[in-house]
Amino acid sequence: MTYDAIVAHAKKDHPDEACGIVAGPEGSDRPERFIGLHFMNPVPLMKLVEIIRGIDADRYIWPHVLDEITKALPAYTWIVDMGGAAPAAPPPGAPQPGAAKADTSADSAVVVPAIQFQVNGRTVDIQAYTRFLRQLEASPWITDVTPVSAQTVVEKERPVTAFTIRATYRQADSAYLRTVPLSQSVR
């Protein structure tokens, strides 16, 4: 163990000697490097943990939506504004839009809702507009890409195509997620 390591220890549940710690914070010359851990019985507190997971799952939805949109954005195309959109009414007989599961493991019940959004943009190349639609639809996170309107307008004495697109953000399948360790063991 290095001199600057932080030691986390659940002293109540395990004696120091059983964990290989001969001297706790009291016997150390750097007691500020010790952290006491508290283990909980997860059954009564699982509902609270699920709430925290749900809040954490929602935290980065809009930055992720914006990231997916900018990845799909072709040259000579720009976004004027973007925001949430009221859900469109489903056709008669179609299933109601639901929420996608964020994690399919048996012990997790975190649900990330499907979020509809609208993008207003401009392009000087109509082919770039159709390429943008195709690239948005290719994203595993963005579904139901629907062109709402597209018309030629004059901005700064130049003709451009003004467009509005409506789409839905959904949590992608876990096959598309890549996790990286925050730290690696040196053993």
N, C-alpha and C positions, 0 to 999 in steps of 0.2 A: 504494500500500500504506500502511495506517495505521501509526502509530507503535507501537501495541500488537499488531500482527499477529504470528502465530507462523509462521515459515518452516520448511517441511519440505523437505529436500533430500537426494537420493541422490548424494552427492559422488563415490562410487567409480565409478558408472556414467556420470555426466555432469560435465564440468568446470563450475565456477561460471559462467564467462562464457557458456556455451551456454544456460544457464537464465536468463540475465539478472541473475544475482546477481554484482555486481562484487566485493563483499567478503563473505566468509563470516562465521562467528561471531567469528573472530579480529579482523576489521576492523570489527566493529560495536561501538557503545557499549552494546548490550543483548544480549550473547551468550547469555543465558539464554532468549531468544526463538527460538533456532534448534533444530531437531530433526533429527537424522540419521535417514534412512530406510534400511531394508535390504530390498532386493528379493530374493525367493526364487524358485527354480525350482519351480513348483507341482506338477509331476508326482510327484516322490518324496514330497512332503509333503501331497498331496491327501487321503490317508487321515486324517491328523491334522486337517486342516481340516474334513473331514466329521464327525469325532468332536466337534469343538468346535461345529459347527452343530447336531448332534443334541442336545448338552447344552443349547444355547441354545434350541432349539425346545421342549424339555421344561420349561424354567424357569417359564413362566407358565401352564401348563395348569390347575392348580387355581384360581388367581385368575380365569382366564377362565371356567371352569365356574361358579364362584360368581357371576360377573358375569352370565352368561347366565341363571342361575336367578333371580337377583333382578330382572332385567328382565322375566321372565315371571310374577313373583309378583303376584297380584292383591291388592286390599284385603281386610282381615280374614283373611289367610292368613299364617302364619309358619312358619319352618323351625326344627325342634328340633335336628336334627343331620344331617350329611352326611358321606359317606366313600366310599372305594373299595369295590367289590363284586366278589366272585368272578364270573367270566364264567358266564353261564347256558349249559347244554349246548344246542347247536343241535339242531333236529329232525333225525331220520334223513334222509339224502339232501341236507341243506342244506349249502352251502359253509361251510367253517370261517371264523370271523371273522378278518379279517386286519388289516393296518395300512394306513392311508391315507398316500399320499405327501404330504409337506409342500410340495414344490416340484416341478412337473412339467418343469422345464427339463432339457435333456439333460446338463448338467454337474453337476447336483446329485443326490445319492442319499440325502438326509436323509429318514428315515421317522419320522413321529410315530405312535406306537401308538394304537389305539383304546382308550379307558379307560372301563370300566364303573363307574358310581357309583350310590349309593342315597341317596335323600332321605327323611327322616322329618319330617313337618310336621303342623300343625294348622290347621283353619279353622272358622269359625262359620257358614259359608255353603257348602252342598254345591255350589252352582252355581259358586262361586269355585274349588272343587277341579277341576271339569271344565274351567273356563276355563284354569286353571294347566296342566293336561295338554295342552290344545290349543296354548297359547302356547309351551310347551316344545318340542312337536313342530314348531312353525313355525320354530324356530331352525335356521339352517344348520349349526350346530356340534353340536347335540344330536339324536341319532337313537335309534330303538328305545325310545321312551318307553313303559314298561309299568307299569300300576298293580299293585302287589303285594298291598296290602291297604288297606281303608278301613273304619273302624268308629266308632261313636259311643261316646265316653268322657266321663266327667264330670271336669272339672278346675276347681277352685275353685268348686264348686257350680254349674257351668254345663256344659251339654252342648256338646261340640265334636266335630268329625270328625277322628280321628287317621288319617293316611294314610302309606303307604310307596310310593315310586315308584322304579323302577330304570330307568336310561337309559345311553346310551353317548355319550361325547364323541369326535368325530372332527374332524380338520382339515378345514375347509370348503374349497370350491372357491376358487381365487384370485380369482374375480370378486367375492367378498364382502370381500376384503381391500382396505383403503385405506392407502396409504403416504403419508407426508408428509415433506418434506425437513427435515433437522435444521438446515440453514442455507441461505440463498439467496444467490446471487451478486449483487453490487452493480454488475456491469458493465452 
